[in-house]
């Protein structure tokens, strides 16, 4: 949180900077992002995204990690 606040304080003050799809969720939980959603994720200005599940689609998680060159990609 500190890193995000230092990196983009104006964006965090304007909104919550999260990409969450409640519309396609099951009513209790948000939708789990999948490989087919990659264009939406990539086009988003959000700093955080919720929700990923490797048992449903690990490839989209690898793409996020690779795009941001994070360990574990």
N, C-alpha and C positions, 0 to 999 in steps of 0.2 A: 504494500500500500504506500509506503514511504517513497519507493522508487517511482511508482506511477504518479504520485502527487508531485514529485520533483520534476518528472519528465513532461507532464501535461496538466498543470494545475487549472488552466482555463477550461479545458475539456471536462475535467472531473467536476468542476463547479457547475457546468452547464447541464450535465446529465450524469447518469450513473455509469456510462461508458461500457455497458454490458450488452452482448448480443444473446438474447434469450427468446426462444420461440414457444410461447405458451399456447398459441392457437392450435398447433399440431400435437401438443402434448396429450397425455392421457387424462387430463383433468386435475390430477394431483401433482404431476411432475412436468417439467418442461420437455419438449421434444429433444431426442438424442440426435445430434448432428451426424450426418452420413456423407460419404464420398460424393453423392449426387448434389449435396448442398455446398460443395467447395466454392462455386462462383459467388454465392451469397456471403459466405464467410470472408472470402478474399476481398469482396467489394465493400465490406462493412468498415466503418470508422471506429468501431468498438475496440477497446483495449482488452477486454475480457470476453470470453464466450462460455456459455453453459448450455449444454451439457454434452459431454463426450463419454462413450463407453466402449472400451476395446473389445468387449465380447460381441458388440453389435457391429462396429466398423472401426478397426484399428488404423486403416489406411488414411482416413481423414485426420486422425491425430498425428500420424507421421508427417503429413503434408504441412500441418500447422507448425510442427517442430522444425521441419526443414526450412520453411519460409522465414522463420525467425532465427534460424541457426542455433537452436537450443540443444543442450545435451540430451541424448536419448533418441535422437532422430535417426 
